[in-house]
């Protein structure tokens, strides 16, 4: 499943291609990709046609496009202009892709929905949703005020609105409005293991299994460290590590463990070549090897997934929470 850096790569690409353009027509090739839109394909298409994309917003792994149904609301709305009330939300699931294509490009084998866009010089005219496994989908959602008054997520315009389906999740470490003080207070109130807490989207969003392992390795912390006794310096170190590994992944285009993951231009990411922990079972720990130590990375079952740690520089805590 795409993690935060992959979704942010998609967001940045979409901003360049679709912001400010009008959706002129909608082709639904597979209604299953609209199952989250309760009113069905006709309502979905009818509400999208003629709408203009104001921005592309991301919080955690959630991605949405605020829409204007009249020319009165611009991409950079001035004070007093009506705020958007509706957004197009994209759930990528396991294999969903948002691809920009020209009309002459043949349909992809697993094309589900096509949005035709108003002409823009040098830009493709179609936004296509492609999904082989059909776990993802598109739907329309309401925009509601954020609970902290800040922007809904990472975007070009800081509107204090959030897609209703994303309102339950916390801000992510790449969000300028992320509050470490709030995170640490809530972290200490939990009695759980550190990795379980990092994967809790209500505490901090966007950190998936891969980047949790990478952040914990970088911070030299074991995933079972108890959160209720975690020192402030350790919590800050692991958050900084998560921010750093995700920023590095963004620069590389994200990870690409699944060949189905591509960005809006159809290009895969390459960060998987730089991983230090995830998937390295049986290989030497890079940090220990650099220090002249011999340590072999291990894999352990964790929440129906896997965790990768170094037994030397990430020692198991005696009072761990598994």
HELIX and SHEET records of a PDB file:
HELIX    1   1 UNK A    4  UNK A   18  1                                  15    
HELIX    2   2 UNK A   31  UNK A   34  5                                   4    
HELIX    3   3 UNK A   40  UNK A   48  1                                   9    
HELIX    4   4 UNK A  164  UNK A  166  5                                   3    
HELIX    5   5 UNK A  180  UNK A  189  1                                  10    
HELIX    6   6 UNK A  194  UNK A  198  1                                   5    
HELIX    7   7 UNK A  209  UNK A  219  1                                  11    
HELIX    8   8 UNK A  227  UNK A  229  5                                   3    
HELIX    9   9 UNK A  232  UNK A  252  1                                  21    
HELIX   10  10 UNK A  271  UNK A  274  5                                   4    
HELIX   11  11 UNK A  286  UNK A  290  1                                   5    
SHEET    1   A 4 UNK A  23  UNK A  28  0                                        
SHEET    2   A 4 UNK A 111  UNK A 117 -1                                        
SHEET    3   A 4 UNK A 126  UNK A 131 -1                                        
SHEET    4   A 4 UNK A  96  UNK A 101 -1                                        
SHEET    1   B 3 UNK A  52  UNK A  53  0                                        
SHEET    2   B 3 UNK A  62  UNK A  68 -1                                        
SHEET    3   B 3 UNK A  57  UNK A  59 -1                                        
SHEET    1   C 5 UNK A  52  UNK A  53  0                                        
SHEET    2   C 5 UNK A  62  UNK A  68 -1                                        
SHEET    3   C 5 UNK A  86  UNK A  91 -1                                        
SHEET    4   C 5 UNK A 137  UNK A 145 -1                                        
SHEET    5   C 5 UNK A 161  UNK A 163 -1                                        
SHEET    1   D 2 UNK A 297  UNK A 302  0                                        
SHEET    2   D 2 UNK A 305  UNK A 310 -1                                        
END                                                                             
